[in-house]
Each structure stands twice: as C-alpha cells, then as structure tokens.
Amino acid sequence: MNQTLSLRSTIVIPARLASTRLPRKLLLRDTGKSVLQHTYESAAKARRPSGICVAADCEEIAAEVRAFGGNVQLTDPACASGTDRVAEIARGLTDVDVLVNVQGDEPEISAAAIDLAVQLLESHPDAVMSTLATPLRTKEQLFDPSCVKVVFDHARRAIYFSRAPIPFPRNWDAAMLVVEPPLFHQHIGLYAYRRDFLLKLATLPRSPLEQVENLEQLRVLHAGHTILVGVIDEPTIGIDTPADYAAFVTRWKSRHCA
C-alpha cells in the first residue's frame, strides 16, 4: 500500500511574451482580463499548493501580473523552455517539495486538475513527475500530430508520449473511440515535479526520442524515471491560435454575460 505524504507545493506559471501562431497571446483581453490573468486566477483556486507565482521573461509580462495583484519574478529571457523557467524559480524555493508547471495560456485550467497532479506525487514516492490526460474521442484529434497522445500501464505510469496515434489501430473501427475504459488519451501539458528532480532535469541529455517527437517528457522516460498520469474527464483547452482564443471568449461570455 502506498503511503500518502503531505508535500509542500507551489504553482509556477512560465510566461513568455513571444508566441508564433498568436502574437502576444498572454496579454489579449477581449474579456476584460488578460489570458494570463484568467490562468492565474483559475490556478489559484487549487487547494493543495500553498503559493503561486508567474515566471516572466520580460518586464511587460511582469507589469501585467503586478497590475492584477499577482506574484511575479523575472527570469532569464534566454531560458530554453518553460521547464527551465520553472527550474530557475525552484532554485530559490528551498522550502518547497513540489512545483506545478501550469502553462500561461490555460485560462480554463481546473483547480481539481492541479490538486490531482500534486496528490499523485504524495501517494507515490517513487515517481518524480506527474501529468494529466483526458479520454480522446475523435478520429481527427487521434491523427492530429499537434494533439499529443499518451499511453500508460495499469498503475497509471506513463509508457510513451507521441504525436502519432497510440495505440495505433491496426484495423480501424469507429467504435474504438467510445469504448469504456477509453483506449485513447490526449496528454494535457500540466506537470508536477519533485523539486530535486526538476533541478536535475535540465542536466539530462536530450534523448533521440525527444529529438524526433520534440516532446521534452520523453527525456524523463528515456532516463528511466516514472511519470504518473492522472486522468480527468475534461481537457483544459490551451490557446494557440486566433480561433482558440475566439472560442474561449465565446465560452466566457456565455457564462458571464447571459
């Protein structure tokens, strides 16, 4: 039986101003609040973490966080990834056991999802990381390389992440999309890391699998570490394109302007 330990955790939101498909997306505010503020306020509702901070790459992002009353720290603009930005914050948090990496473009992230990621590490001392997934129910998403898939074993330990359909249906049948338990899962890019491991992560060599798929979590699996996968019923919807943002604004207005 796994022993549940209480871990000291905090949320870090890596925030970079530059974005390719949707310029300056974190500062878009058609709802009256920036995407970053929506994400911050949603994440702050989580109960297990004791703190929250934005890891900003520039003063403009930092000023936005200060304007809505959030906590922010400036980080090296040259950080190679969001993980590196979170690790920079982690170096100064010697009293924290777990850091939760929440993407800044996830304005609809649920508090329950964040709490689950922390709880998985509390319940499984052997795991260095946790992440999330949700059942995948459309063929379009299954075969879309921008939708990352994950497969895991009976103990919810990740076996592999891929942009390809996994498991690959040798003989396609649409009924596969609706079976219970689900056959296919979409990976949700929220991570909880044990602090000591996070500080070592950047020193691990990029594996050939990571380089081929361009998925950083494959570095962790290739090095022999355990990533636990928590399954939630609904995907958090990140904002990558103008259409994504327009759909978010429509959903927000339907909830708040009816």
C-alpha positions in Angstrom: 0.0 0.0 0.0 1.3 3.5 -0.9 1.8 5.8 2.0 0.4 9.3 1.5 2.7 12.1 2.5 1.9 15.8 2.7 4.2 17.7 0.4 4.8 21.4 0.3 3.9 22.5 -3.2 3.6 25.7 -5.2 2.4 26.7 -8.7 4.7 28.4 -11.2 3.3 29.8 -14.5 6.1 30.3 -17.0 5.1 33.3 -19.1 6.8 34.3 -22.4 5.6 37.3 -24.4 6.6 36.0 -27.8 4.3 33.5 -29.4 4.3 32.4 -33.1 0.8 31.5 -34.0 -0.9 34.1 -31.9 1.3 37.1 -31.2 1.3 38.4 -27.6 -1.5 36.0 -26.7 -1.0 36.1 -22.9 -1.9 39.8 -23.0 -5.1 39.5 -25.1 -8.0 40.9 -23.1 -11.3 40.8 -25.1 -13.0 39.6 -21.9 -11.7 42.5 -19.8 -8.9 40.4 -18.4 -5.8 39.1 -20.0 -5.4 35.4 -20.8 -2.6 35.3 -18.2 -4.8 36.8 -15.5 -7.6 34.3 -16.3 -5.0 31.5 -16.0 -3.6 32.8 -12.7 -7.0 33.2 -11.1 -8.1 29.7 -12.2 -4.9 28.1 -10.9 -5.0 30.0 -7.6 -8.2 28.1 -6.8 -6.2 24.9 -6.2 -6.2 23.8 -2.6 -3.1 21.7 -2.2 -0.4 24.2 -3.4 0.4 26.9 -0.8 1.6 29.5 -3.3 1.5 30.7 -6.9 4.0 32.8 -9.0 4.4 33.8 -12.6 7.9 33.3 -14.0 8.0 36.2 -16.5 10.5 36.5 -19.4 10.2 40.3 -19.6 9.1 43.4 -17.8 5.9 43.8 -19.9 4.6 40.5 -18.6 5.8 41.3 -15.1 3.9 44.6 -15.2 0.7 42.9 -16.2 0.9 40.5 -13.3 1.6 43.3 -10.8 -1.4 45.2 -12.3 -3.8 42.4 -11.4 -2.2 41.9 -8.0 -0.3 38.6 -8.7 3.1 37.4 -7.6 5.8 37.5 -10.3 9.5 37.0 -10.7 11.6 38.0 -13.7 13.6 35.1 -15.2 16.3 34.8 -17.8 14.9 35.8 -21.2 17.2 33.2 -22.7 15.6 30.2 -20.9 15.2 27.4 -23.5 11.8 26.2 -22.3 9.1 26.7 -19.7 10.6 23.9 -17.7 13.9 25.8 -17.5 12.0 28.9 -16.4 10.2 26.9 -13.6 13.6 25.4 -12.5 15.0 28.9 -12.2 12.3 29.8 -9.7 12.7 26.4 -8.0 16.4 27.2 -7.1 15.2 29.8 -4.7 12.4 27.8 -3.1 14.4 25.6 -0.8 11.3 25.0 1.4 9.2 23.6 -1.4 8.9 19.9 -2.2 6.9 20.0 -5.4 6.5 22.6 -8.2 3.5 22.6 -10.5 4.1 23.9 -14.0 0.9 25.5 -15.4 1.0 26.9 -18.9 0.1 30.6 -19.1 -2.3 30.0 -22.0 -4.6 27.7 -20.0 -7.3 30.1 -18.7 -9.7 27.3 -18.1 -7.4 25.1 -16.1 -9.3 23.5 -13.2 -8.2 23.6 -9.6 -9.1 19.9 -9.3 -6.6 19.0 -12.0 -3.8 20.8 -10.3 -4.6 19.2 -6.9 -4.7 15.8 -8.6 -1.2 16.2 -10.0 0.2 17.0 -6.5 -1.8 14.2 -4.9 -0.3 11.7 -7.3 3.2 12.6 -6.0 2.1 12.5 -2.4 0.7 9.0 -2.9 3.6 7.6 -5.0 7.1 8.4 -3.5 8.8 6.5 -6.4 7.5 9.0 -9.1 9.5 12.1 -9.9 6.8 13.7 -12.0 3.1 13.6 -12.7 1.0 14.9 -15.5 -2.6 14.6 -16.8 -4.6 13.1 -19.6 -8.2 13.0 -20.8 -10.1 10.5 -22.9 -9.7 11.2 -26.6 -13.0 10.7 -28.5 -12.5 12.0 -32.1 -10.6 10.5 -35.0 -9.4 14.0 -36.1 -7.6 14.5 -32.8 -6.2 11.0 -32.7 -4.5 11.5 -36.0 -3.6 15.2 -35.5 0.2 15.5 -34.7 -0.4 18.7 -32.7 -2.5 16.7 -30.3 -0.1 14.7 -28.1 -1.2 11.3 -27.0 -0.1 9.2 -24.0 -0.4 5.5 -23.1 0.1 4.2 -19.5 0.1 1.0 -17.6 -2.3 -0.4 -15.0 -0.7 1.7 -12.3 -1.0 4.9 -14.5 2.7 5.0 -15.1 3.4 6.6 -18.5 4.7 4.2 -21.1 5.1 6.6 -24.0 4.0 10.0 -25.3 3.7 10.6 -29.1 2.3 12.9 -31.7 1.3 9.7 -33.6 -1.9 7.7 -32.8 -1.0 5.4 -29.9 -2.1 2.7 -29.6 -2.3 2.5 -33.4 -5.4 0.8 -34.6 -4.3 -2.0 -37.0 -8.0 -2.4 -38.1 -9.9 0.9 -37.7 -13.3 0.8 -36.1 -15.0 4.0 -35.0 -16.4 2.1 -32.0 -12.9 2.2 -30.6 -13.5 5.9 -29.8 -16.4 5.3 -27.4 -15.4 2.1 -25.5 -15.0 2.1 -21.8 -12.5 2.2 -20.4 -11.1 4.5 -23.1 -8.5 3.3 -25.5 -7.0 6.6 -26.4 -5.9 9.5 -24.2 -4.9 13.1 -25.0 -2.0 14.4 -23.0 -2.6 17.6 -21.0 0.6 19.7 -20.6 0.4 20.3 -16.9 3.3 18.9 -14.8 4.2 18.5 -11.2 7.8 17.9 -10.4 9.7 17.0 -7.2 12.0 20.0 -6.7 15.2 17.9 -6.6 14.4 16.2 -9.8 13.4 19.4 -11.6 16.8 20.9 -10.8 18.4 17.8 -12.4 16.1 17.6 -15.4 17.9 20.3 -17.4 21.2 18.4 -17.0 19.8 15.2 -18.5 20.8 14.7 -22.2 18.1 15.1 -24.8 17.2 11.6 -25.9 16.8 10.6 -29.6 13.1 10.0 -29.0 12.7 13.5 -27.6 14.5 15.0 -30.6 12.3 13.1 -33.1 9.0 13.8 -31.4 10.0 17.2 -29.9 8.4 16.2 -26.6 10.5 17.0 -23.5 8.8 14.4 -21.3 10.4 11.6 -23.3 13.7 12.7 -21.9 12.4 11.7 -18.5 11.2 8.3 -19.6 14.3 7.6 -21.6 16.4 8.2 -18.4 14.3 5.5 -16.6 12.2 7.7 -14.4 8.5 7.3 -13.6 5.9 9.8 -14.7 2.4 9.2 -13.2 -0.7 10.1 -15.3 -3.8 11.4 -13.7 -7.0 11.1 -15.8 -9.6 13.8 -15.8 -12.9 13.9 -17.6 -12.5 17.2 -19.4 -9.4 18.6 -21.2 -8.1 22.0 -20.3 -8.1 24.0 -23.5 -4.9 25.8 -24.3 -4.9 28.9 -26.6 -2.6 28.6 -29.6 -4.4 30.2 -32.4 -6.8 33.1 -33.1 -9.6 30.5 -33.4 -8.8 29.1 -30.0 -8.9 32.5 -28.4 -12.2 33.4 -30.1 -13.7 30.2 -28.9 -12.6 30.9 -25.3 -14.0 34.4 -25.4 -17.3 33.0 -26.7 -17.4 30.4 -23.8 -16.5 33.1 -21.3 -19.2 35.5 -22.4 -21.8 32.7 -22.4 -21.0 32.1 -18.8 -20.7 35.7 -17.6 -22.9 37.8 -19.9 -26.1 35.8 -20.1 
